Amino acid sequence: MKHAQGFTLIEVLVGLAIMALAFAALLRASGLAAENSATLRERMLAGWVAENRMVRLQLQDRLPAPGIEQGVLTEDDRHWRWEQEVTVAQDAKLLRVEVRILAPGAARYQLAVLTRYLQRQGG
């Protein structure tokens, strides 16, 4: 009597279980990659918003006064919360300006931070 060639039911089930685990891991990895891509895009846009805020400050007729200011900018049909901190640098002729773009819905989570030094007139 000849034995039939092929796989037993147990071997097929074990193979299917291994494939299911592999596909689940692949699905999880692709989900994480998509989430990371969205986070990187959000941070890149926040960096551009910080740059735009800093350019607006530099184009003003006078430099901002030392202190902390907050506000909301609308760019790319989105509202971005910003915070700006201006301090006198160690060299009194310079102002240290730090612009932070804060995540929506989070109290202090920063998406982007940009620091520049601006020269004071007659400081």
Backbone bond lengths (Angstrom), bond angles and torsions (degrees), N, CA, C in turn:
res aa  C-N    CA-C-N  psi(-1)  N-CA   C-N-CA  omega(-1)  CA-C   N-CA-C  phi
1 M - - - 1.434 - - 1.525 110.06 -
2 K 1.295 116.49 132.88 1.465 121.52 -178.56 1.518 109.18 -89.39
3 H 1.337 114.60 144.82 1.459 120.34 174.54 1.522 109.26 -87.07
4 A 1.299 116.42 140.15 1.461 121.56 179.55 1.524 109.26 -70.88
5 Q 1.324 115.87 140.60 1.453 121.91 177.34 1.526 108.98 -88.68
6 G 1.341 117.20 142.60 1.446 120.99 176.85 1.520 111.53 140.81
7 F 1.314 115.54 -169.62 1.462 121.54 -176.70 1.527 109.89 -101.18
8 T 1.303 114.90 149.85 1.456 119.55 174.93 1.534 108.40 -81.70
9 L 1.309 115.93 166.27 1.456 120.47 179.78 1.525 111.18 -61.60
10 I 1.318 117.87 -38.77 1.467 121.81 178.97 1.528 110.07 -63.28
11 E 1.291 118.96 -43.12 1.469 121.82 179.33 1.527 111.49 -63.47
12 V 1.317 116.99 -39.00 1.460 121.25 178.55 1.530 109.93 -66.44
13 L 1.340 117.37 -43.11 1.459 120.59 179.63 1.529 111.74 -65.01
14 V 1.332 117.06 -40.49 1.463 120.08 177.68 1.531 109.91 -64.24
15 G 1.302 117.01 -42.01 1.467 120.76 177.71 1.520 111.81 -61.83
16 L 1.329 117.37 -42.39 1.461 120.97 178.16 1.529 111.41 -65.59
17 A 1.318 117.40 -38.31 1.468 120.62 178.01 1.525 110.62 -64.08
18 I 1.317 117.32 -41.96 1.475 121.05 178.26 1.525 110.31 -63.87
19 M 1.329 117.04 -42.65 1.464 120.22 178.97 1.535 110.69 -64.57
20 A 1.339 117.26 -39.64 1.461 120.13 179.31 1.527 110.86 -62.99
21 L 1.329 117.32 -41.61 1.468 120.71 177.49 1.521 111.05 -64.25
22 A 1.316 116.41 -41.10 1.472 120.01 179.83 1.529 110.48 -64.89
23 F 1.325 117.51 -42.87 1.470 120.12 179.09 1.521 111.59 -67.16
24 A 1.324 117.71 -36.88 1.469 120.25 177.60 1.527 110.69 -64.38
25 A 1.328 116.82 -41.62 1.466 120.33 177.95 1.527 110.65 -64.94
26 L 1.305 117.28 -40.26 1.473 121.65 178.70 1.529 110.73 -65.14
27 L 1.321 116.70 -41.05 1.457 120.46 178.41 1.527 110.70 -64.58
28 R 1.321 117.33 -41.44 1.470 121.38 178.64 1.531 110.69 -63.81
29 A 1.335 116.34 -43.27 1.467 120.31 -179.98 1.529 111.08 -63.81
30 S 1.322 117.65 -40.87 1.473 119.12 179.53 1.529 110.71 -69.36
31 G 1.333 117.98 -33.60 1.465 120.73 175.56 1.514 111.98 -64.64
32 L 1.332 116.64 -42.18 1.465 120.64 177.67 1.524 111.32 -64.69
33 A 1.328 116.48 -39.33 1.463 119.91 178.78 1.525 110.88 -63.62
34 A 1.328 116.79 -40.29 1.462 120.03 178.52 1.530 110.97 -66.53
35 E 1.331 116.79 -40.16 1.464 120.92 178.56 1.527 111.16 -64.94
36 N 1.332 116.95 -42.47 1.465 120.69 178.04 1.523 110.89 -63.96
37 S 1.307 116.71 -38.16 1.459 120.44 179.23 1.531 110.50 -63.72
38 A 1.322 117.35 -42.23 1.462 120.67 178.84 1.530 110.85 -65.52
39 T 1.336 116.98 -39.45 1.464 120.87 179.20 1.527 110.61 -65.21
40 L 1.329 116.66 -43.92 1.463 120.06 178.63 1.532 111.38 -63.12
41 R 1.314 117.25 -38.66 1.458 120.80 178.26 1.530 109.68 -64.02
42 E 1.325 116.51 -43.67 1.469 121.47 179.26 1.531 110.89 -59.98
43 R 1.333 116.69 -44.14 1.469 120.74 -179.75 1.533 111.48 -68.38
44 M 1.329 116.87 -36.81 1.459 120.33 178.37 1.535 110.14 -64.36
45 L 1.333 116.73 -45.74 1.462 120.35 177.73 1.523 111.21 -62.76
46 A 1.333 117.12 -39.91 1.464 120.95 178.03 1.527 110.72 -63.06
47 G 1.330 117.24 -37.47 1.462 120.96 176.32 1.520 111.59 -61.95
48 W 1.318 116.55 -40.55 1.459 120.16 177.77 1.527 111.06 -66.79
49 V 1.317 116.69 -38.40 1.470 120.13 178.10 1.533 109.74 -63.67
50 A 1.336 116.67 -41.24 1.475 120.38 177.75 1.528 110.32 -63.07
51 E 1.324 117.26 -42.20 1.467 120.71 177.33 1.534 110.60 -60.83
52 N 1.326 116.68 -43.55 1.459 120.25 179.92 1.526 110.97 -63.26
53 R 1.316 117.23 -41.25 1.463 121.23 178.56 1.533 110.21 -62.18
54 M 1.329 116.23 -43.15 1.461 120.67 -179.61 1.533 110.83 -65.11
55 V 1.304 117.40 -40.52 1.471 120.71 178.68 1.522 110.03 -63.82
56 R 1.330 117.04 -40.28 1.478 119.58 176.77 1.524 110.67 -59.21
57 L 1.320 116.75 -40.80 1.469 120.14 178.46 1.523 111.22 -63.76
58 Q 1.336 116.41 -41.87 1.461 120.65 -177.92 1.526 112.08 -69.44
59 L 1.329 117.41 -26.67 1.459 120.52 -178.16 1.519 113.46 -86.53
60 Q 1.320 117.49 -7.62 1.458 120.26 178.10 1.524 109.99 -67.19
61 D 1.321 115.13 157.06 1.465 120.39 179.05 1.517 112.00 -66.54
62 R 1.329 116.82 -32.30 1.467 119.59 178.91 1.525 109.05 -131.52
63 L 1.313 114.00 156.30 1.465 119.50 -178.65 1.523 110.65 -74.16
64 P 1.310 117.04 154.78 1.465 119.32 178.56 1.526 110.80 -68.60
65 A 1.319 115.67 151.61 1.469 121.14 178.10 1.521 109.32 -78.64
66 P 1.333 116.65 149.85 1.465 118.97 176.41 1.532 110.99 -57.27
67 G 1.315 114.94 142.26 1.460 121.24 -179.49 1.516 111.06 141.28
68 I 1.317 115.23 -173.37 1.461 121.46 -179.21 1.520 108.70 -116.07
69 E 1.318 115.23 132.53 1.465 122.20 175.40 1.517 108.56 -125.88
70 Q 1.320 116.09 153.38 1.457 121.63 176.77 1.512 108.85 -135.62
71 G 1.304 115.33 157.29 1.455 119.10 177.82 1.507 111.30 -174.41
72 V 1.307 114.18 -172.44 1.464 121.63 179.73 1.520 107.66 -131.59
73 L 1.315 115.81 131.46 1.464 122.29 174.62 1.525 108.23 -109.79
74 T 1.320 116.22 146.42 1.463 119.95 173.93 1.524 107.62 -112.62
75 E 1.296 115.35 113.58 1.462 121.83 177.08 1.516 108.20 -140.21
76 D 1.307 116.30 141.79 1.462 121.96 179.24 1.534 110.48 58.19
77 D 1.328 116.05 38.55 1.469 123.29 -179.25 1.523 113.05 57.08
78 R 1.320 116.67 29.33 1.468 121.67 178.49 1.515 108.77 -132.93
79 H 1.305 114.95 153.94 1.462 121.18 177.10 1.521 108.45 -100.50
80 W 1.318 115.42 125.53 1.466 121.83 -178.89 1.527 108.43 -115.67
81 R 1.327 117.22 124.76 1.464 121.02 175.14 1.519 108.66 -82.69
82 W 1.324 116.62 131.45 1.460 120.51 178.76 1.515 109.21 -125.73
83 E 1.315 113.45 156.89 1.461 121.85 174.89 1.521 106.16 -138.50
84 Q 1.313 115.00 134.93 1.462 120.10 -178.03 1.522 108.65 -125.62
85 E 1.318 115.69 129.97 1.463 120.73 178.23 1.521 108.54 -120.77
86 V 1.319 115.86 122.34 1.461 121.81 -179.66 1.527 108.02 -115.14
87 T 1.334 115.69 126.07 1.464 121.08 177.55 1.522 108.58 -133.87
88 V 1.327 115.80 157.00 1.465 120.59 174.51 1.524 106.79 -78.42
89 A 1.321 116.51 129.40 1.464 121.44 -178.87 1.532 110.34 -74.67
90 Q 1.327 115.99 173.96 1.462 119.80 177.85 1.520 110.74 -57.44
91 D 1.319 115.52 -40.72 1.463 120.33 171.83 1.528 106.07 -82.37
92 A 1.320 117.70 113.38 1.466 122.37 -172.82 1.531 113.03 -62.84
93 K 1.329 117.08 -11.71 1.458 119.99 178.45 1.525 111.78 -80.13
94 L 1.330 116.94 -6.88 1.462 121.42 -175.85 1.520 111.63 -119.09
95 L 1.327 114.66 147.50 1.459 122.04 169.93 1.529 108.10 -109.18
96 R 1.300 115.70 134.80 1.473 120.77 175.20 1.525 106.92 -95.90
97 V 1.328 116.19 118.89 1.460 121.60 -178.39 1.526 107.96 -115.63
98 E 1.323 115.17 123.88 1.464 120.78 178.15 1.520 108.22 -120.29
99 V 1.322 115.91 123.55 1.464 122.21 178.00 1.517 107.44 -110.71
100 R 1.337 115.15 127.32 1.463 121.31 178.62 1.530 108.76 -118.07
101 I 1.303 116.17 134.81 1.469 121.77 173.94 1.522 106.04 -104.73
102 L 1.330 115.17 121.59 1.461 121.16 -173.68 1.522 110.78 -100.40
103 A 1.318 114.92 145.67 1.457 120.74 -179.75 1.523 110.30 -68.93
104 P 1.322 117.25 142.37 1.459 119.11 177.98 1.525 110.43 -67.51
105 G 1.313 115.61 137.51 1.454 119.85 177.03 1.515 115.09 81.37
106 A 1.324 118.41 -8.30 1.465 121.81 178.69 1.519 107.76 -113.26
107 A 1.306 115.96 134.37 1.461 120.10 -174.15 1.527 112.40 -61.17
108 R 1.317 118.59 -52.45 1.466 120.60 -172.44 1.533 113.56 -128.83
109 Y 1.309 119.80 10.29 1.467 120.48 -178.41 1.524 109.32 -73.46
110 Q 1.322 115.86 121.38 1.460 121.32 -174.89 1.527 110.20 -97.41
111 L 1.311 115.74 126.53 1.461 120.69 175.32 1.518 111.20 -84.84
112 A 1.331 116.54 -33.22 1.463 120.98 -179.32 1.521 109.20 -152.81
113 V 1.328 115.29 146.31 1.471 121.97 176.30 1.521 106.95 -134.79
114 L 1.323 116.25 131.04 1.461 121.60 179.50 1.522 108.44 -131.67
115 T 1.332 116.53 129.24 1.465 121.75 -179.38 1.526 109.25 -121.96
116 R 1.304 115.43 133.56 1.471 121.65 175.71 1.516 108.78 -138.25
117 Y 1.322 114.80 159.25 1.456 121.67 174.94 1.515 107.30 -114.12
118 L 1.322 115.05 127.80 1.458 121.42 179.79 1.518 108.98 -113.47
119 Q 1.341 115.87 140.95 1.459 120.31 -178.54 1.513 110.29 -82.38
120 R 1.329 114.44 130.10 1.470 121.24 178.07 1.509 109.30 -82.31
121 Q 1.311 116.15 148.07 1.461 121.18 177.20 1.514 108.79 -82.78
122 G 1.305 117.36 120.54 1.447 121.91 176.59 1.528 114.19 65.57
123 G 1.382 116.98 20.04 1.452 120.09 -178.26 1.456 109.46 -79.11
